[in-house]
Amino acid sequence: MKNLSIKEFAEITASKSAVPGGGSIAALCGGLGAALVEMVSNLTIGNKKYAEAEDKMISIKSRALILRNDLLDDIEKDSNAYAQVMNAYKLPKANDEEKKIRSLEIQKGLKTAVLVPLEIAFKSYKVIELSSEVVKFGNKNAVTDGLVSAMMARTATLAALLNAKINLGSIKDVLFVVEMSEKALKLEANCIVEEKRILDSIKL
């Protein structure tokens, strides 16, 4: 999906197809947030005015590139996770054995549909952390790009968490649900606080 044009991707999203959905859009937002971090880094690297931040920006740029590539790959990964659940629901259930297999596959698919968006959320939160760095140390002429990066990554994090949480409601493994719910709640709280801190750090 990452190789589609923007127009093609938007048209598929707007169609009756269930994928790409919210999780894939979250991954895209996170990837674009990472790209903006790279942009601010590139506008800082080589600028004599920011010579002291050169090494830091080079490191940030490298980490942002990895996150961008991973998150763009996650667009497809999230769609595949949703498809796994849908395919499990389509399995036959004519007898007890088939019902058992179907139930196990549904539960397996639902766990994947929690873990994938949760992974997207954690990666997107890392983008927020990098956004904070470029806003603080990067080229001041691109500070708003750094702020938009934080906002995009914040949206990506919260959106991915929504997709994870809705699937938790159908999972029977109580320990898994408790563990993932705690991770999601903690990340959600940290995300909101961190974005506000970054935005409040700049007076425009």
C-alpha positions, -999 to 999 in steps of 0.1 A, spaced: 0 0 0 29 24 7 37 24 -30 3 37 -40 -1 74 -50 -17 96 -24 -48 98 -46 -50 60 -50 -46 54 -13 -73 80 -4 -97 64 -29 -92 29 -15 -97 42 20 -129 60 9 -143 28 -7 -165 1 8 -134 -20 15 -128 -24 52 -90 -19 47 -71 2 49 -88 15 80 -81 35 111 -50 15 120 -34 19 86 -42 56 87 -25 58 121 6 42 107 6 67 78 3 96 102 32 83 122 53 79 91 46 114 80 54 127 115 88 109 112 94 124 78 89 159 92 115 151 119 139 142 91 130 175 73 139 196 103 170 176 108 181 181 72 174 219 75 197 220 106 226 197 95 253 218 77 240 251 90 268 269 108 243 285 131 235 251 146 270 235 145 267 224 181 236 204 173 251 187 142 258 153 157 225 152 176 206 161 144 224 134 124 215 108 150 179 120 151 176 119 113 189 83 113 164 72 139 135 90 122 143 73 89 140 39 105 107 48 121 93 63 89 101 31 70 87 9 97 55 28 100 49 29 63 53 -9 62 28 -10 91 1 4 68 0 -30 51 7 -49 83 -23 -35 100 -46 -42 71 -33 -78 71 -40 -81 108 -76 -71 103 -80 -94 73 -68 -123 95 -96 -117 119 -122 -114 91 -109 -147 75 -112 -164 109 -148 -154 112 -155 -170 78 -142 -204 88 -168 -232 89 -187 -240 121 -209 -270 111 -197 -292 140 -180 -289 174 -145 -295 160 -149 -268 134 -164 -244 160 -134 -250 182 -109 -244 154 -128 -213 143 -129 -199 179 -91 -205 183 -83 -188 150 -106 -158 159 -88 -153 192 -54 -157 176 -64 -131 150 -78 -107 176 -45 -108 195 -26 -99 163 -51 -71 158 -42 -57 192 -4 -62 190 0 -46 156 -17 -13 163 -1 -13 198 33 -16 180 23 13 157 14 34 188 48 27 205 67 36 173 46 68 169 53 78 204 91 75 196 84 100 168 69 124 194 101 121 214 122 129 183 99 158 176 107 173 209 144 172 201 141 189 168 118 216 182 143 223 209 176 220 190 167 222 153 165 251 129 141 276 143 129 285 108 113 250 107 101 249 143 64 247 132 73 217 111 86 201 143 54 210 161 33 195 133 54 163 135 45 160 172 8 166 164 8 140 137 26 115 159 2 122 187 -27 115 165 -11 83 152 -4 71 187 -40 77 200 -56 64 168 -36 32 169 -45 27 206 -82 30 197 -78 2 173 -60 -19 198 -85 -13 226 -116 -21 206 -103 -56 198 -94 -62 235 -131 -63 243 -135 -96 223 -105 -114 237 -110 -142 263 -74 -143 276 -79 -122 307 -41 -118 315 -34 -107 279 -63 -81 281 -51 -67 315 -14 -65 303 -23 -48 270 -48 -25 286 -23 -12 311 3 -6 283 -23 13 263 -35 35 291 0 44 302 11 52 266 -21 72 260 -15 94 291 22 99 283 14 108 247 -11 135 257 12 150 283 42 150 260 25 166 230 11 194 253 46 200 267 61 203 232 34 227 220 36 248 251 74 251 248 71 273 218 54 307 218 43 319 184 
